Amino acid sequence: MVFLGLFVLGALSLFTQTILYLAIWFTFTTIFPIYSLYCVPLEPIETEKVKRYKSKKLVSIGVFSVLFLLVVIFG
């Protein structure tokens, strides 16, 4: 019976670790393309308003990704 419990515990641990790695992979594959899309300047001159808009958008995407990661881990 102890062996079965250890087997189930190990399987759950492996499942949780797989979910965590998938969540981390999803977060990075989402943030880096969005970061390069919004933060690499396409025009040589940017106004302060455009910079503030981009930083707010990046922060909101980061918060969304962290919330998604928490939902995947604890949900």
Protein Blocks (a to p, Z undefined) as FASTA:
>chain_A
ZZmmmmmmmmmmmmmmmmmmmmmmmmmmmmmmmmmmmmmcfbfbdcfklmmmmmmmmmmm
mmmmmmmmmmmmmZZ
